[in-house]
Amino acid sequence: MISGVVDIELADALSPYTRQLVELLRDDIVYGRMNPFDGQLKSQNGWIRRENDPTLTSKDVITMNWLNENIIGEIPAKETLNDKARETVSISGVKQP
């Protein structure tokens, strides 16, 4: 997020108060005051990180091939991606299911 490659897209229908809260959290992440990958992390398949485990490294985060337990959905198989997405995955180092 700090490089501007990834950002949070906000729906127009958000209330001004929710928008303000999301923007504050976004700024905290960008400026290193908050790490969304610190603390307990539990994937859809089990524990990834418990409270006192070491914080995930940047490489761990960039190469994630799992979704948090509160996410509904799944990581798409590489063959279902369009050409641009398939190329991005190929150079990212992410292992596809």
N, C-alpha and C positions, 0 to 999 in steps of 0.2 A: 504494500500500500504506500509506503514512503516513496517508492520510485514512481508511483503513478500508474503502474502496470495494472494493478487490481484496485477496484474501488467498490463502494457500496452504492447500489442503485436504489433510490427511494421512489416509491409510488406517489403520484400527485395527490392521491386521496388521503395520505397520512395527515393526521392532525398536526398543527404547528408545534405542539408540545412533544409529540412522539418524534417528529423530525428533529427538534432541538436535542432531544436525548440521544438519538442515533448519531447525530453530528458530533456531539460531545464524546461519545464512546469511540467514534471513528478517529477523532483527533487524539484521544488518549492512546489508541493503538499506534497511529502514525508516529507520535512523538515518544513512544516507548514507555509511557506511564502505565500501560496495561498490556498484558500478553494473553490473548485468548487461548493460547496453547499451554498455559500454566495451570496448576491445580489438577484436579481429577479429570481424566479423559477416558470415556468408555465408548468403544466402538460398537457397532451393531453386532459384532461377534465376541465382545468381551473387553477386558481392561487393556488399555494402551498405556496409561500413566496413572499411578496412584498419587495421592497428595504430596508425599515426600520424595517421589522419584525425581531424578534430574529433569530439568526443563528440556523440551524437545529442541533440537538444534534447527537451524535454518534448513539444512539439508533434509532433516526428518520431515519438516513441514512441506517443503517443496515437492518431495517424492511420496507424499501420502497416497496410499491406495486403499483407504478406508474412509467410512463416514461415521460421524458421531451417532450415538444411539438415538438422539432426538431428531434425526433427519429421516424423513420419509422418502425413500427412493433407493437407488443403487447407482454405482459407477457404471456407465455404459461400456459394453464390449467395444474394443477398438474397431471392429468391422462395421459397427453401426454409426460411426462418426463420419462427418463430411471430410473432404480432402484436407482442408485447412486445419481442422481439429486433430485429424490423424497425424499430420506433420508436427503440430505443436506437441502432442503426446510423445511422439518418437524422439524429439530432441530434449524433452523435459526430464527423462529418466524415470518417469512414473511407470510402474509395472501395471499393465491392464489385467483385469480378471479373465 
